């Protein structure tokens, strides 16, 4: 894992109207790191991800200040926001399948980006479906509607679609909420391999999932960073903040 920062955030504040939900937080995420974010509901975890890839702009009530830099570039100054969002893939908690075939769900973004060769598309679709642990289940019915898949399969199709952008950063927001435990473990194994190619931000309410996967974990609570450290500290016997220990032990949250 490189020690170089892939993402640097300084004094990030986010408000929805008059209500501030992220309170001037600062931290960095290293290149090729799996960075875990844990915390109770309404702590600002999803909003933070949306600030990183600027999908927060879809909410007209949102006001952002501070800086988010990716590879040293302030994302707020990026002129081509579509290119930025291709660079930073996002997987939402619940699957949102396009009303297209399984193949076309994965091929949609590459086609929009100009990929025309059928052989190139075939190779990319297979690669992404394999990475999402879905290929063996759907390889004989790629022309079937993606929306006809089971909930867990649709979530993995959403992951494959995010990977089709060939992102440098992959943001996973509660990806396992609609997936059975066995499939979740398969995708976790895939994520461990993907970190060789990209930086992964893992938002999860499952503290054990962060413990298994992340290199470092940040505990976010009510828009503030309570603690950010290696997993040995966060999930060990002596986290630096008692609230971290209480949350990890399930005393609240």
DALINDA-V128004 format. One line per field, one symbol per residue. phi: phi as a letter, one per 30 degrees, with the letter a starting at -180 (. if undefined). A space follows every 50 residues. Layout:
phi->???
This chain:
phi->.dddddbbbbhdbbbciccdcbcicbabcddicccdbcldeicjdddded ddciddddcdddbcbibbcchicdddcddcdddedddcdbcddcdbdddb deededdededddjdcdddddeddddeddddchbeddbdcbddddddddd eddddddddddddddhdcbbccchdcdccdeddedddeddddddddcacb cccadcddddddcddbbcccbhibddabaddddecddbddcddddddddi dbj
